[in-house]
Amino acid sequence: MTYPERKEKEKHLLYLIEQKRLYDLEKVAEDYDCSIRTIKRMLENLRNEGKTITYCRKSNKYILKK
């Protein structure tokens, strides 16, 4: 995966979080044709960019706190 492809996938991942539709990392990893660990790294990169992303155990989704 090239850098521009990774950034585009991170952008889409952020969109899924904003729409409250990110709950299954395994499915996203299949869609992106990568590992779950890569998705977790992308989430960590988004957090490092200043996004407050957390996992809600109650709803079993990743959410973006404002």
C-alpha positions in Angstrom: 0.0 0.0 0.0 1.4 3.3 -1.0 1.3 6.5 1.1 -1.5 8.1 -0.9 -3.5 4.9 -0.8 -3.0 4.7 3.0 -4.1 8.3 3.5 -7.2 7.8 1.4 -8.1 4.7 3.4 -7.5 6.6 6.7 -9.8 9.4 5.4 -12.5 6.7 4.7 -11.9 5.2 8.1 -12.5 8.6 9.7 -15.7 9.0 7.6 -17.0 5.6 8.9 -16.3 6.7 12.5 -18.0 10.0 12.0 -21.1 8.2 10.6 -20.9 5.8 13.5 -20.5 2.8 11.2 -17.2 1.4 12.3 -17.7 -1.6 14.6 -16.0 -4.5 12.9 -12.3 -4.1 12.2 -12.2 -7.5 10.6 -14.6 -6.5 7.9 -12.8 -3.3 7.2 -9.5 -5.1 7.0 -11.1 -7.5 4.4 -12.4 -4.5 2.4 -9.1 -2.8 2.5 -7.2 -6.0 1.8 -5.0 -5.7 4.8 -4.6 -7.0 8.4 -6.5 -5.9 11.5 -3.2 -4.7 12.9 -2.9 -2.3 9.9 -6.4 -0.9 10.7 -5.4 -0.4 14.3 -2.2 1.5 13.1 -4.4 3.7 10.9 -6.6 4.5 13.9 -3.5 5.3 15.9 -2.3 7.6 13.1 -5.6 9.4 13.2 -5.3 9.8 17.0 -1.8 11.2 16.6 -3.2 13.8 14.1 -5.4 15.1 16.9 -8.6 13.0 16.5 -10.2 11.7 19.7 -11.2 8.2 18.7 -12.4 5.8 21.3 -14.2 2.5 21.4 -17.6 2.4 23.1 -18.2 -1.0 24.7 -21.9 -0.3 25.1 -22.6 0.2 21.4 -19.6 -1.8 20.2 -18.5 1.0 17.9 -15.6 3.4 17.5 -16.7 6.9 18.1 -15.2 10.4 17.6 -15.4 12.6 20.7 -15.6 16.3 20.2 
